[in-house]
Amino acid sequence: QVICRDWSKLAGKSYVILNMTENTECEVFRSHKGLKLLRLVAESFSRKLSTPADSWLISLSKPSEDDKHLLMMLASNRGTIPAKEVLAMLGDVKENLIEIGIHNVTSATGC
């Protein structure tokens, strides 16, 4: 499942930043490319964590209309996946991410 959430719901959570090739609204990305992203995540993580492919939840958020990035939090039936693990896994499928409009992925840095 891929959902768009209000930014405040992801604040303080374990999320990564999807730097997009175009300035895309969250719902537009979700409806056009969300299932492809979910499939990439499910295939990669399900093998590594022995988790069923249909148990993943991707939460996306766009902090402001001007931002050319989306925030992404990944969870399974085991709970939220740490951002460090998500970054490593997405690095393994970098070429596939470019095909769906994700230029690169970075981590959020806090104070």
MIRO-483865 format. One record per residue: x negated, y, z negated of N, C-alpha, C in turn; residue in three letters. Coordinates in steps of 0.1 Angstrom, whole numbers. Layout:
N
- n.xx|n.yy|n.zz|ca.xx|ca.yy|ca.zz|c.xx|c.yy|c.zz|resn
- X|Y|Z|X|Y|Z|X|Y|Z|ALA
...
This chain:
111
- n.xx|n.yy|n.zz|ca.xx|ca.yy|ca.zz|c.xx|c.yy|c.zz|resn
- -8|-12|0|0|0|0|-9|12|0|GLN
- -5|22|8|-12|35|8|-2|46|5|VAL
- -5|54|-5|4|65|-9|-4|78|-10|ILE
- 3|89|-8|-2|102|-10|3|107|-24|CYS
- -6|113|-32|-2|117|-45|-6|132|-47|ARG
- 0|138|-56|-4|152|-60|-18|151|-65|ASP
- -26|161|-62|-40|162|-67|-41|161|-82|TRP
- -32|166|-89|-33|165|-104|-33|151|-109|SER
- -27|142|-101|-26|128|-105|-39|121|-104|LYS
- -48|126|-95|-62|120|-94|-73|127|-102|LEU
- -70|139|-106|-80|146|-114|-84|138|-126|ALA
- -98|137|-127|-103|130|-139|-104|115|-136|GLY
- -99|110|-125|-99|95|-122|-111|92|-114|LYS
- -113|79|-111|-124|74|-104|-121|75|-89|SER
- -124|86|-82|-121|87|-68|-134|90|-60|TYR
- -133|88|-47|-143|92|-37|-137|102|-28|VAL
- -146|109|-21|-142|120|-12|-144|115|2|ILE
- -133|114|10|-134|111|24|-135|123|32|LEU
- -147|126|38|-149|137|46|-145|134|60|ASN
- -134|141|64|-127|138|77|-134|146|88|MET
- -132|140|100|-137|146|113|-128|158|116|THR
- -115|157|112|-105|168|115|-98|171|102|GLU
- -93|183|101|-84|187|90|-71|181|92|ASN
- -68|170|84|-56|162|85|-48|163|73|THR
- -35|164|74|-26|163|62|-26|149|57|GLU
- -24|148|44|-24|135|38|-14|125|44|CYS
- -2|130|45|9|121|50|7|117|65|GLU
- 1|126|73|-2|123|87|-13|112|87|VAL
- -23|114|79|-34|103|79|-28|90|74|PHE
- -20|91|64|-14|79|58|-6|71|68|ARG
- 3|79|75|12|72|85|5|67|97|SER
- -5|74|102|-12|70|114|-24|61|112|HIS
- -31|62|101|-44|55|99|-45|48|86|LYS
- -35|50|77|-35|44|64|-36|29|64|GLY
- -29|22|72|-29|8|73|-42|2|77|LEU
- -49|9|87|-62|5|91|-72|6|80|LYS
- -71|17|72|-80|19|61|-77|8|50|LEU
- -65|5|48|-61|-5|38|-67|-19|43|LEU
- -66|-22|56|-71|-34|61|-86|-35|59|ARG
- -93|-24|62|-108|-24|60|-111|-27|45|LEU
- -105|-20|36|-107|-21|22|-104|-35|17|VAL
- -92|-40|21|-87|-53|17|-97|-64|22|ALA
- -101|-64|34|-110|-74|39|-123|-74|32|GLU
- -129|-62|30|-142|-61|24|-142|-65|9|SER
- -132|-59|2|-132|-61|-13|-126|-74|-17|PHE
- -117|-79|-9|-110|-92|-13|-121|-103|-12|SER
- -130|-103|-3|-141|-113|-2|-150|-112|-14|ARG
- -154|-99|-18|-163|-97|-29|-157|-100|-42|LYS
- -144|-97|-44|-139|-98|-58|-128|-109|-59|LEU
- -127|-117|-49|-117|-128|-49|-103|-123|-53|SER
- -99|-113|-47|-86|-106|-50|-78|-108|-37|THR
- -65|-112|-39|-56|-113|-27|-56|-100|-19|PRO
- -56|-101|-5|-56|-90|3|-44|-81|2|ALA
- -33|-86|-3|-21|-78|-4|-19|-71|-18|ASP
- -30|-71|-26|-29|-66|-40|-35|-52|-41|SER
- -39|-45|-30|-46|-33|-31|-37|-21|-30|TRP
- -40|-10|-37|-33|3|-36|-43|14|-34|LEU
- -41|21|-23|-50|33|-20|-41|45|-23|ILE
- -46|54|-32|-40|67|-35|-48|77|-28|SER
- -42|85|-20|-49|96|-13|-43|110|-18|LEU
- -51|120|-18|-47|133|-21|-55|144|-14|SER
- -49|155|-11|-56|166|-5|-54|178|-14|LYS
- -66|182|-20|-65|193|-30|-59|206|-24|PRO
- -63|210|-12|-57|222|-6|-56|220|9|SER
- -47|228|15|-45|227|30|-58|230|38|GLU
- -67|238|32|-79|242|39|-90|232|39|ASP
- -89|222|29|-99|212|28|-100|202|39|ASP
- -112|199|44|-113|190|55|-117|176|49|LYS
- -111|173|38|-114|160|32|-101|156|24|HIS
- -101|143|21|-91|137|13|-98|130|1|LEU
- -91|129|-10|-96|122|-21|-90|108|-21|LEU
- -97|98|-25|-92|84|-24|-95|77|-37|MET
- -85|71|-43|-87|62|-55|-82|48|-50|MET
- -89|38|-54|-86|24|-50|-83|16|-63|LEU
- -72|9|-62|-69|0|-74|-64|-13|-68|ALA
- -65|-23|-77|-60|-37|-73|-51|-41|-85|SER
- -47|-54|-85|-39|-58|-97|-48|-60|-109|ASN
- -61|-58|-107|-71|-58|-119|-73|-44|-124|ARG
- -68|-34|-118|-70|-20|-123|-78|-12|-112|GLY
- -82|0|-117|-89|9|-108|-103|5|-105|THR
- -107|5|-93|-121|2|-89|-130|14|-91|ILE
- -141|12|-98|-150|23|-100|-155|30|-87|PRO
- -156|43|-87|-160|50|-75|-173|45|-69|ALA
- -183|41|-77|-196|36|-73|-194|24|-64|LYS
- -185|15|-68|-183|2|-61|-176|6|-48|GLU
- -166|15|-48|-159|19|-36|-169|25|-26|VAL
- -178|33|-30|-188|39|-22|-196|29|-15|LEU
- -201|19|-23|-210|8|-17|-202|0|-7|ALA
- -190|-3|-10|-182|-11|-1|-179|-3|12|MET
- -175|9|11|-172|17|23|-185|19|31|LEU
- -196|20|25|-209|21|32|-211|9|41|GLY
- -206|-3|37|-207|-15|45|-199|-15|58|ASP
- -188|-6|58|-179|-6|70|-179|8|76|VAL
- -191|15|75|-192|29|80|-187|31|94|LYS
- -191|22|104|-187|24|118|-172|23|119|GLU
- -166|15|112|-151|13|112|-144|26|107|ASN
- -150|32|97|-145|45|91|-145|56|102|LEU
- -155|57|109|-156|67|120|-145|66|130|ILE
- -141|53|133|-131|51|143|-117|56|138|GLU
- -115|57|125|-102|62|120|-103|76|115|ILE
- -114|83|118|-115|98|115|-121|102|102|GLY
- -129|92|96|-136|95|84|-151|97|88|ILE
- -156|109|86|-170|112|90|-180|105|81|HIS
- -177|107|68|-185|100|58|-178|100|44|ASN
- -184|93|34|-178|92|21|-188|96|11|VAL
- -184|105|1|-192|109|-9|-185|107|-23|THR
- -193|109|-33|-187|108|-46|-184|121|-52|SER
- -175|122|-61|-172|134|-68|-183|136|-79|ALA
- -187|148|-81|-197|151|-91|-191|160|-102|THR
- -192|156|-114|-186|163|-125|-197|170|-133|GLY
- -192|179|-142|-201|186|-151|-206|177|-162|CYS
